[in-house]
Amino acid sequence: MPKFHVQRSTVINDTPENVFAKVADFGTWPIWSPWLCAEPDAQVTIPEDSSSVGAIYSWKGEVVGQGEIEHRKLEPGKLIDEEIRFVKPWKSKSDVWFEFEPSGDGTKITWHMNGSMPWFMFWMIPQMEVFIGMDYERGLKMLKELIETGTILSTTNVRGVESVGPLRMAGIRKTTSIQHIGESMKEAFCQAEEAFKKHGIPIEEAGISVYHKFDMKAGTFDYTAGWLLPESAGDVPAEMASWSIPTVNAFRVDHIGSYDNVGNGWSAAHQVSRYMKLKQSKVGTFEIYRNDPGDTEPADLQTEIYMPLK
């Protein structure tokens, strides 16, 4: 069977013993799970003694499928070794483990998976490595936030198919890696704001980012960040990028909270729309920002995610 390995790491400002204890406790998993964002009402079963060898955490849902994960070996402050067993959408088993090691005043945690696919799905191996890697990054980010602050600033609300548009925007177009999307987007918005001021274009509408293309192999996004334009706006200056769509149907998901966690909203959008068998158009997915991060608390940031449909 075609095999793959995925691993992702982060550093958490706490001791290896405390980070280990949080991860070993299956009772915390629904809080920082990178998958339940798509289906928070999925059935989750947590054993009474959830931090012991042999403890099994299980889930069942329409969107997230069905499966279970079992603690096989626990070395406090060092290692958690597990087996994950999927039932739906297809049956498979994988080895999963967490490694913990001191890093400065904190702990480096590395999340691993050795997995395999049915032979007839060998072509999905590169996609699995990318998507599971992105899931692991989101999960570790939430775990870090939970341990360091006691909370996670991320709420996902699946709105479903809605009519949106017509829309027209102007901004700065860039290409960046998944890892650097946050800093790249901040730079793009700063450059877009300067361009709006230079050409006397008032910023009257909501901010928007349009994703033109995701190169899965390279792990890069081609996007434009800027602001929606009012109907009265004239031509867009040549130095700026522009984008527009007529009125279309789009699958919408709202994300409330820190933009660092907006990937949870996108994951929910992709998982639920795939479950509903919706066909995405090629005009570009986009985010609309309903408040300004400069004067809004991270917990209150509102991001609307849209996936235009055919």
N, C-alpha and C positions, 0 to 999 in steps of 0.2 A: 504494500500500500504506500502511496506517496506520503512522505513525512515532511514535517516542518518544525522549526524551533523559533520561538519568539521570546524576547526578554526586554524588559524596560526597568529603569532604576530612577530613584529620586532620593534626596537627602531630607530627612525629617528632624526637626530640632527637638529631639527627645532621646532618651537612652534606648539602647537595643532591647533591654528587658521590657520597657513600657511599650515600644512599638510592636514587639513580638506579641505581648499580651493582648493588644488591641486586635491584631490580625488573627490570632489564634482563637479569639472569641467569635464564633459564628453569629452571635447576637448583634454584632456591629455591622455585619456584611450588608444588610439591606440599606444601611445609611449611606455607604460609600460605593455601592455596586454600580459599575458603569453600564449595566444592562437594564436594571429595573426602572431607569429613567423613562424608558419607552413604554413600560407597562407597570406602573407602581401598584396596581391592584392585583398583580399576579399572586398566585398562592405560594407562600413561602413557609417551609416547615423548618424550625430551628430546634435541635435537641435540647433537653434539659441541661445536660452536662456538655455544653457546646465547645469547651476548650480542652477536650481530652482526646486521646488516641481512640479511633473508632467512631467518633462523633460524625454524623452525616447531616449536611445542610442540603435541602432539596427545594426545587422550584417547579412551578407548572403554570403556563399561561398560553394564551392564544398567539401572542406576538413573540415572547421570549422562548417559547418551546418548553421542553421538559427535561429535567436531569437532576443530578445530585453530585455532591463533592464530599469526599471523606478524608479526615485527618489520618494519615498513616504513620507519621513520625513527627514528634515535637521535641526540639532541642531548645529550651528557653534561651532567648537572646541570640540564637544562631540560625535555626532552620525550622521551617514548617514544610513537610512533604505530604502531598495529597494526590488522590486519584479523582479525576472528574469523569463522570459517566453521563453521556448525553442519550436521551431517549427519542426526543423530537427536536429538530426536523429529521434527523437520521441518527441511528445508533452508532456510537463510537466511544472509545476510552482514550484519555490523555493523562500524562503525568504533569502535574503542576507543583511548583515549589517556590517558596520565598526564602531568600537568604538575607541575613541581617549582619552588618558589621559596623564598628565604630567609624565615624567620619567627622573629625574635628570634635565639636561639642555635641554632635548629633549622631544620626544613624543612617547609613546607606542601606536602603531596602531594594532588592532586585526580585522582580516577579518573572518567573519562567513558565513556559509551556512547551512540552514535546508532544506534538499532535500528529494526526494522520488523516487522510481523506480517502473515501472510496476510490478505487482505481479509475473509475470512469469520470471522476471529478478532479483529476490531476491538474487540469488547467486552472483550477481555482487556488492552487497553493500560493502564488504570489499575492493574490487578493487577501487570502486569509492572513498572511504574515503582516500585511499593511493594516487591515482592519482590526485584527486582534491587538496589534501593537498600539493602535490609536485608542482602543478600549482600555488597555493596560495603562496608558498614559493618563487617561481621564480618571481611572480608578485610583491611581497613585496620587494624583493631584487632589482628589477629594479626601483621600485618607490623610494626606499631609495637612490639609486644611482642618479636618476634624480633630486631629491630634493636637495641632498647634493653637487652634482657636476655640475648639469645642463645638463648632458648627460648620455647616456647609452652605455657602451662599449660592444655591442653585435649585430652582423649581421649574419643572417642565409641564406645560399645558398643551396637549394635542387638540387643536381646534378643528382639524379636518379640511375638507375642500371648500374654498371660498373664491368669490370673484374679486379680482384686484386689478387696478389700473384704470385708465392708461397712466403710465409712469414715464418720466424723463429725468435723467440725472446728468451731472457733470462732476468730474473728479480727476484723480490721478491713478493711472494704471501701473501695476507692478506685478512681478513674479517673485514668489518667496517660498521657502520650505515650510513644511508643517510646523517644525520646531520654532520658527522665527516669525510666524504669522502675526503674533501680538505686537511685537516691536515694529514690524514692517508696516502694519496698518496704522499705528500711531504716527509714524513718519509720513505716510500717505495722506492722512487727514490734515496734518500740519501744512504740508505742501499744497493741498487742495484749498485750505483756508486762505493761504497767502495768495493763491491764484484768484480766488473769488474777490478778495480785497483789491488786488491789482487791477482787475478789470471792472470793478464797481458792480459786481453781481451780489445782491443782497442774499444773505443766508436766512431764508424765511421758512423753509420746509425741514422735514426730518432728515437725519443722516442716513446714508445707505451704503452698503457694500455689495457689489455684484461679483459673483464667482463665475468666470467665463469657462475655466477648464481646470480639472484636477488631473495631473499626471501621476498616476498611481506608481509607476515604476520609479520615477525620480522623486516622488513625494513632494511635489510642488503645486502651488496654487497660482493661477493667473487671475487677477482680480482688479476691480476698480473701486476706489473708496472716495466718497464725496457727499454731495447733498442732492436731494430731489429739487427740481426746478418748478417754479410756478408756471401756469399756462402763459403768463405774459412775458416770460423770459425770451430773449432773442437768441441769436446764434451762439454756440459755444466756441470760445477762443481756440485756435488751432493747437495751442500748447497743452490743452486739456483733453481728456478722453470723455466721450459721451456714450450714453446707452439709453434705450427706450423700449417699451413694450406697449402694445394695445391692451385693452381689457382682456384678461385671460382668467381661466380657472387655475388655482394653485392650491397645493397642499400646505397648510399653515400650522406651525408650531410656535408657541410663545415661550420664551425663556426669561424668567425673572431672577435676577441676581448677578453676581460678578461675571464680567465678560470672560474671565479666565475659564469659566465652566460652560461657556456657550456650546462647546462640543457635545454636551449632553442633549441639548435641543436638536442639534443636527443628527445625532445618532438616533434619537427618537423619530425624527422625520423620515430617515431612511428605512428604519426597521418597520415602522407602521405602514408607510406607503408601499413597501415591498410586500407586506402581509396582505394589504388591500389590493395588490396587483395593479397599482396605478402606473401609468406610463409617463415618464418625465420628458418634457420638451427640451430642446437644445438652446433655448434663448438665454439661459443663465439663471442659476439660483441666486437668491439675494436675501440680505438682512436689512430691516428697517429699524432704526433706533429712535425710540419715542421719548427719551430724555437724555440729558447731557451728562456724561461722566464727570465733567468739571464741577458740577454743582449738585450731583446726586450721589447718595450713599450707594456703595456697591450692591448691597442687598436689595435695592429698589430699582436697579437698572432694568429697563424693559427692551427686549430684543425680539422682534417678530421675524420668523424664519419662513421663507416662501420657496416652494418648489413648483414652478409652472408646469402644467400638464398638457399633454397632447389632446 
